[in-house]
């Protein structure tokens, strides 16, 4: 059985986690005891723990658990490689679920642009490059390096999109490869509820332009 990584509680939402007892009724509303319902299932239990960290009351917790999963449509546009501005549009539009982590989004972008996942990366949610206060970073394997004397970055692998207070038309930046500096702008085109007609996520739903070689003329 795969290990369960408890989701990180966003700084703006840190409260005392509601105490869950194994013999209580499961917060999912099934009527069963927690220990015989969601507790043994790693994915469902992780969702219970996450919701308990966010909710202030049992009623709010039940509402959050019954709320449909959000789907984010994101347009990722390559805007610069090193010192070179990308004049023609090179973009990919993807749809992902709200429980998608920023590390998973990093992997989606790698696939969509055909980059080699061999370097560190960062997302800057404040829209300003190298803004450490709003930086979420990771390595190619989903690790998080916090060494250094500056303000530590937040872990991309433990941060879900639905916890970032994103709104439609908001933008943020994605930097891949700190040396060659592949900079992308990400715009939130749409946030909607997941429905039964949806196919599997993530999904590439739009393409424009051809990404240039990752390593320039060396390839």
N, C-alpha and C positions, 0 to 999 in steps of 0.2 A: 504494500500500500504506500502510495506516495506521501511524503511528509506535507503537512499543512502549514503554510506560512500565514500567520495571523496578519490581517491587513493593518497597516500603520494608521493610527488615528491622526487626522489632520490637526495641525496646531490650533487652527481657529475653532476646532470642535472638541477639544480635549475636556472631558468631564469624567466623573467617577463612573466606571462601567457598572451597569445594573447587574446585581448578583443573580446568577442563574443556578437553580438547584436541580439536580438530576431528576428528582421526583415531582417537580412542578409540571403543570401542563405545558406542552411545547408551545413556544410563542408563535409558531407558524399557523396555529388555529386548527390543527388536526383533531384536537381533543385527546390525543394520546399523551403519555408521559414523555417528557423531554428525552430521557435516557433510552426510550424505545422508539423514538421518532427521528429527529434531526441529529441528535448527538452522535450516533455511530457513523453517520455519513460525513466524510471529511469536507466535501464541498458545501453541503447544506449547513453543517455546523459552523464553518468559517463565516457564512452569511449571517447566522444567528449572532455570533460573537461580534461581527462588525456592526450589526444593527444595535446591539446592546450598548456598544460604545458611543453611538450617535444619539440614540433616543433618550429622552428624559423621563418618559413614563411607559408603562406597559401598553397603553393604548397607542401611543406614538410608535412604539416598536412594531405592533401588529399592523399599523398602517404602512410603515416602511416595507415590511415583509410582503404585504399584499400588492404593493405598487408594481406595475409592469416595469421590466428592465428598459432603460433608455437606450436608444440607438443614436450614435453620433455620425453625421456625415461630415467628413473633414477633407478639405482641399489642401494638399501639400504641394507647395510650389518651390522649386529650386531657384534661389535668388542670387547666390554668389558662390564661387569656388575660389578660395584664396582671395586675391585682389581683383579677380575678374567678375564683373557684374554679368548676370545672365539676362541678355536683352530679350530674346524670344521666350515665349512661355513654355516652360517645361514643368508639367504638373501631373499629379495623380490624385484622384478623388477616391477615398476609401470610406467604407461604413464599418463601424466597430461597435460592440456593446459597451455600455457604461462600466461594466466590471473589468474591462480591458485595462491592464496596467500600462504605464508609460514605457516600460521595457518591451512589452508586447507590441505597442505602437511603433517603437523603434525597429523591431523585427519586420513589421508590416511595411514600413518605409524602405527598409533594406531590400525587401523582395520586390516592391513596386518599382523601384528605381534601378534594380539590379546592381546595387552596391555590394561590396564584399564586407561582411560583418567582421572586421578585423581591427577596429579602433574604438576608443572611448567615445561617448556621446553625452550631450546635455540637452534638456528642454528648459527654456526660459519663459516661465508663465507670465512674467511682467512685460514681455515683449521687447526687452532690452538685453542685448547680448552681454554676457559676462556679469549679469546682475546676480550675485551670489545669494541674495536673500530669496530669490524666486527661482533658483536653479535646482533641477532634478537630474541626477546623472547616473551613469552606470557603465559597466564594461561589456564586452561582447557576450559574456556568459551570464549576465544578469547580476553580477556582483556590484558592490558599491564601495568605492575608495574614499575615505574621509581624511586622509593624511594631509597635513599642511597647517599653516598658522592662520589662514583666513577663515571666514565664516563657513562651516561645513555645509555641503550640499545635501539635498534630500534624496532618498533612494528611489530611483525610477521604478524598480521592480516591486516596490511595496505601495505604490501610489496609483490608485484607480482614477480613470477619467471622471467618474461621477462624483468624486470628492473634490474636484478642482473649481467648482462654481463657474464653470464655463457657460457662456450664453451664446446664442446665435449671433453671428457676425463678429464675435471676438476673435482675436488672433494671438498666436504665440510663436516662438522660434524654436527650431531644432537644429543643433549643431552636431555634425558627425565628423570625426577625425580632427582632433585639436591641432594637428600639424598642417594638413592641406585645407582645412576649414571649408567643409561643404555645408552651406547655410541654407536652411529652408524656412519658409513662412507657412504656418498652418492656420487656416481659417475655418471656423466652425460654421458650416453652411446650414445645418439643420440638426435639431435635437427632437426626437419623437419617441413614442412608446413602441416597443417591439410588439409585433403582431404575429398571428399564426401563419400568415402567408410569407413571412420572411424566410429566406434561405439561410445557409450557414454563414457565420461571420468568422473572421473579417472577409470583406469582399471589395474588390476594386471595381468601382462603378463609373469611372471616367478617366480618360487619358488625354494629354495634350503634349506634343513635342517628344523629342528623343533625348534622353539624358546623355550628356557628353561622357567620354571615358573617365572613369574615376581617377586614373593616374595620368591623365593627359596623353601626350604623344608617346609615353613610355609603354603603353599597352599595345 
